Amino acid sequence: MFSGGNAKSLPLVGGLSEPTINQLSNPGRRASRFPKLDVPVTEINNPAIRNDKPLLPEVSEHDLVMHYSRLAHRNFAVDLGFYPLGSCTMKYNPRFADSMANLDTFANSHPSTPAEFTQGNLEILFELEQYLIEITGMDFATFQPPAGASGELTGLLIIKKYLEENNKTNKTNIIVPDSAHGTNPASAKMAGFEVVEVSTDDRGMVNIDDLKNLVDENTAGLMLTNPNTGGLFEEHISEISNIIHDVGGLVYYDGANLNAIVGVCRPGDMGFDIVHSNLHKTFATPHGGGGPGSGPVAVKGFLKEYLPGPIVIKEENGLNWYTPTSSIGRMHGYHGNFLVALRALVYMKLLGKEGLDKLGAFAVLNARYLSSVVSKVIPLAYNEPCMHEFVTTVKHLKKSHKIKASDVGKALLDKGFHSPTIYFPLIVEEALMFEPTETQSVDTLDDLAETLKVIINELQGDDISLEEYPKNLPVGRPNELIPAKHLTVNWGDFELLEITE
Ligand SMILES: *Cc1c(COP(=O)(O)O)cnc(C)c1O
């Protein structure tokens, strides 16, 4: 037990030579011990029981802790540095929200427990729903979708069912801007619609003339993010929603990035009928790496009965579950990722109304400040005042010095900053998209801008080759194509891969 560290001394950040947990295994070592049996020993006779022991790694507790701590320290994290990944809203997640989600009564309550015994949990969802519909300007919400993409699919299935029930089956087209997040066209297609792309004008906004030409009696709806993926507010948003409503279509708001508008304006007032919000982005749950999220869908009153069920309703003697009458069905087991919803409510309560009213304003202020300092080094893609994020381009530097957006991203990583989002939105060549969020100090923003200046100067000079960065990280430039084409899920096969370009 607790047999000290592994004899080999390992560098804190080794290259890919870091041993796997299986390689650290030493027969007989244990990290835990079961308590003495306090029940009689019983033979289990079941043909499914295996004859030989599984090949599990055998390590001491210290080895185990060291191994995973080393791996964790090789990763970049919001808690380690500035993470300006545009469109992903990597803000600081207060520990307090996590501590609430870890409370036994929340973490261990079973979702099958009857409503009368879990009034507190129902209250969490009900209260959060009230806040969310106030923030978005909608009337009812479901917390089932576990992510933004799933919220989109939910919203589109609601549009589909609504149109079907109203005998408008000719409406087969969903209009999506060419700047949209990739999940938008994917969700529309998955829901059985045809995707029609509307172009972006020179200023980075929906091309209204193009939209007018595309809209007809087959238009089922439009999906839009506002501020859009260029970080710009669609000035003609009311006209846009009127164009769609005039032909009997519905308007869907991709509210994954609600950050810019919280406390400032509401999709419901802009004419949207359905909104999904990414609680994990805007309302601070640790995300990225595929962890649990929450993409609640809020709708205007006329769509309530299409929501996935059950939803929470208030009755005379307390809160209860209710399954809407024309529900599209379930999008997730039980009530979605309850603990993510809980964290969002805690975050909202931490900020209070006063704080929430400032959230959007500060997110925009930070982005505008950062864009003003960064644009002295890298030009903006659009010369419009940005909202919560902004897009720059190094296409000129690519021509003059062969500098690619990915080179800048890799160099930033090496200097302690996470890369901004690169090559997105797709319509901007060599794009770098920055989103500082409201949780960064002005000093951090200045640091990033200064570092970018140093990097661009270095890359423009002759003494550094573009492929040199990153120089100090455990992994250099992995070939991103091979893992995408040859999925390897077995650690033993990993070394067979040619992993550097
Ligand atoms: C992040 C994002 C999504 C997808 O959200 P997930 O929770 O990752 O599924 C959709 N649209 C926009 C604009 C986003 O930024």
The ligand as a MOL file (V3000), in Angstrom:
LIG
                    3D

  0  0  0     0  0            999 V3000
M  V30 BEGIN CTAB
M  V30 COUNTS 15 15 0 0 0
M  V30 BEGIN ATOM
M  V30 1 C -20.7290 26.6200 -29.3710 0
M  V30 2 C -21.7180 26.9750 -30.4010 0
M  V30 3 C -22.6870 26.0350 -30.8110 0
M  V30 4 C -22.6880 24.6020 -30.3670 0
M  V30 5 O -22.8080 24.4110 -28.9870 0
M  V30 6 P -22.3760 23.0210 -28.3220 0
M  V30 7 O -22.7790 23.1310 -26.8930 0
M  V30 8 O -20.9040 22.9060 -28.5130 0
M  V30 9 O -23.1090 21.9320 -29.0350 0
M  V30 10 C -23.6280 26.4660 -31.7330 0
M  V30 11 N -23.6160 27.7190 -32.2300 0
M  V30 12 C -22.6990 28.6280 -31.8610 0
M  V30 13 C -22.7490 30.0110 -32.4490 0
M  V30 14 C -21.7070 28.2880 -30.9480 0
M  V30 15 O -20.7850 29.1850 -30.5980 0
M  V30 END ATOM
M  V30 BEGIN BOND
M  V30 1 1 1 2
M  V30 2 1 2 3
M  V30 3 2 2 14
M  V30 4 1 3 4
M  V30 5 2 3 10
M  V30 6 1 4 5
M  V30 7 1 5 6
M  V30 8 2 6 7
M  V30 9 1 6 8
M  V30 10 1 6 9
M  V30 11 1 10 11
M  V30 12 2 11 12
M  V30 13 1 12 13
M  V30 14 1 12 14
M  V30 15 1 14 15
M  V30 END BOND
M  V30 END CTAB
M  END
